[in-house]
């Protein structure tokens, strides 16, 4: 990974800060909390690791009995509230999870989301009221990270964080979204709770993995944003092309066109050349002269009227341009009629 370019604008203070007190090894242990399931349903638990600045990693495992196959087994209801917005990302390694989210209270119908391997869930919330159900008869496993949104802003910068949230389609109206995320993006998150290290090193390597995961999410969001910008840019060039073909009379300047189509004059002209093989001025000049050639052969039209329609200030300018392109004057065509 190209860390020199990926992280040049990010803050690393949170990453290498280690608490002054290192007296308790237990402070760096992974905590395990079992779920209480109905008898005969199976067993489930969640491991958690608290990092600095409010980051928490989770690894949940559910082993449901074969007798529950074909059912959606209710795992738990969870209500949570926070003073500040919280961001979370959740990826399923195996299994299927159905999450019923009550964005507007239990008296309103729930938003139902299905999360499976390759389809990750992302949340941005101050409060959270959900019911979680699992596909029965199998073992499922989920990994997730939760962190204050302020930390995401500090790490990425406000502009990048806004782009990041737009890519994930998270806002006040839609606090949860499910997306297909490339497998390589989740590699750091899957490895973040590794037991390879102990003590302070465990948290440091976990925080490094979290930063790597965020960077990969940012990278694909930038790629998506670039692709959308290219599409918008190309559409504007095609709209410009259609506008020029329909336009009669004097041609606007590149500056005028630049303001009208929201592109810099240089970029607009270069993109037009790339799309249509000629500069804007050359293209429209050749197009209009070709149209004039056709009209002079098919319709009785005064040379002065035609030159004015084509945007020439004087008929002699039109005649000169016509001869330069075709090798003969427009009068040659009118004499042949």
Steps between C-alpha positions, in 0.01 A plus 500: 500500500631847410500651845697805386208614288204348683569659840684824428214716631397280791576544872685218673506629861227258603691203352821514697362634827535243779346551846748594772381215720601161363468318831206275408542253216123436520445850360602367159305174509212420270175485698243227428128540561265201441153550355206348681314282249190282556586149613575267209561787258879498516766728641641838405749752634669826409865594560585868534820702515492861619758723334592864554274795410178300522577232237354157575554182300251212510511139387168314542459123455167314489472121496135411450368144529391302189146499641477873424577455130261687273411749774600856581614475862457812713837587651433820693340845509733792553436863583794738518536877522806723468556872550711519185454325161658156483623320189502122471592250230399135511606211278373142513746220436235225495127483546206729438373772731167681486500834683172677571574864569249735657613839381182672620408295804333162550158641412622540140580217259861376509756540224615144427857443381657174392876467552704211359867442409590761241213727608621720786295724727599858587336725759514862609284553805437686825240246607445141396196274547528163325399135502757249373399164349732231363466222247459183704674164482849629434807678635523869420769756579510878484773761551442870550656826609328788679650846545392861560430680174709789630802271494424408138485872419831563680674212325373560149431872499151646466492504119613138462269388781202665325589324174540176695148530648350592162655188350349290782169692463479577870323808633234608751219353289678170434722404795563146371603371157614165358764490226695245301859560605801343323654222705846660520356802682395291799834320547630740772168487690500120495852497648457785749425282804793266444639334816849505352589795726441573866520805728525847336609343170160335466323834498759667280477233231117504528493879454734468203260249345207735558685784328589269211134397469384863495762585238376219276140613536607855412690370198197324350278799582746724311503260207121507495499878522755524216288270283190714566694818422626352173146404406373851581792658315442291188128579505578873506728463198228313313245765601742764366527310171120487464476870586756600236326301227167673568651846541462759224669836459806627680695245702545569872853527632672215685458706817124525444475125434716429803262689727193346339619139534690529827843397368826688466563617144823301468355180646182537293690542173739213575213270593312599185806409290523165678131426439454639147849519352511877449501819703166670566572777248626269226214255550222756479668685211534179296147393592345831394693514174393145418139596569543809282638283218189282518259795511662672204446183297139443604336834583483845346654707776675835484871491582460791741216330688692174523819663625302686770335173614844344525627781720728685256507879542557551127417286197864523382614327819261214423625471142864491617430229759296297250778509240762409758303185590375382160748654255238698314262787576133453592408686182625199304211295638236760423619526139454126452126516581 
